[in-house]
Amino acid sequence: MVEIKRNHDSEDFVFEAKTNGELLAELHGEIVEGVFHILKYSGDKYLFDGVCRAALNNADHEGASSAVIEDSVPEWLLMLFGYKRNIPSIGEFFESEGCNGCKGCNG
């Protein structure tokens, strides 16, 4: 089973996906003036969606209202899951775009 959670031991905003203690994926970001910047992602490409959603959800709870996925994250990875570089509203992302157009789900 894969566990996705924030690494609170890190000084940075880091989300990790692990199984049995093995690091499978890692997302680094920061919140600047209400905007969550996803700075980099490394690891299993198929875990990107889950790790990104977990990080976006946490950033929303930490006060971010929008997000930007920086150019260091490859365009093909965004296209794999239908992400756009600019997410004007994290709340709306989870209401519509985040679930391929469905309404009212929690992501």
N, C-alpha and C positions, 0 to 999 in steps of 0.2 A: 504494500500500500504506500502511495506517495503522500507525504505530508508537506503542505505548503504553508509557510508562516513567516512572519517577520523575525529577523534576527535582532533581538533587543540588546544583545551583547555588543553589537557593532555601533560605533558612533554615527555611522551613516544610515540612511534609509535603505535597508537591504531586505529583500524577500528571497527566501530559499525554498527549493523543492528538494526533499530528501526522502530516501527510503533506506531503512535499516542503518541510519547514520551516514549513508553515502550521499554526497552532494550531487544532484542531477542537473540543477539549473539555479541561476542566480540573477536577480534584477536589482540594479542600483538606481536610486532616484533621489530627488530632493524637492522640497516644497519651497518656492520662492514667491512671496507676495500673492498667495492663494492659487498659484499654478504648480501642479505636480509635474516635474520634469523627469521623464524616464531617460536616464543617462546611458545605460548600457544593459545588455542582456547577454548572458552566456549559458550554454547548456543545451539540453534536448529541445529541439525545435517544437515537438509536440506538446511540451509543457508550457510554452510561451503564453498561450491563452489563459490557462489557469493561474499562472504566476502573475501575469499582468492584471487580471481581474482582482486577485487578492490584494495586490499593491494599490490599484485604483480605489478599491473599497476602503482600505485603510487610510489612504491619502484623503479621501472624502471625509472620513471621521476625524482626521487631523486638521481639517479646515480648508483643504484645497477644493476649489469649485470647478476647475478645468485642468486639462493636462496636455502636455506636448511630448511626443516621442521623438527624441533627438535622432539625428542622421546616423549616429553610431549603430543604431538598430537597423539591420538590413531591410530594405524595401520588400524583398521577397518574403520575409518573415511576417511583415504586416499583411501582405496580400494573402498569405496562407490562411489567415483567420479573419480577413475583412476589416482590419484596423486602418484608421487614418492617422496621420502624424499629429493633427490637431484635434483635440477632443474639447469642444467649447463648453460642454457641461457634463461632468461626471455622472450626475443624477440622470440626465437624459440618456447617456450612454447605456446605463443599466435598464432604463425603461424601454428603449427602442433598438438602437444600433447594436448594442452589446449582445443581443440575442437574435440576430438576423431578422429583426423586424417585429418580434412578438412584443406585446404590451403587458406591462404590469408585473413582470417576473423580477426576481431578486438577483439576476445575473447568472 
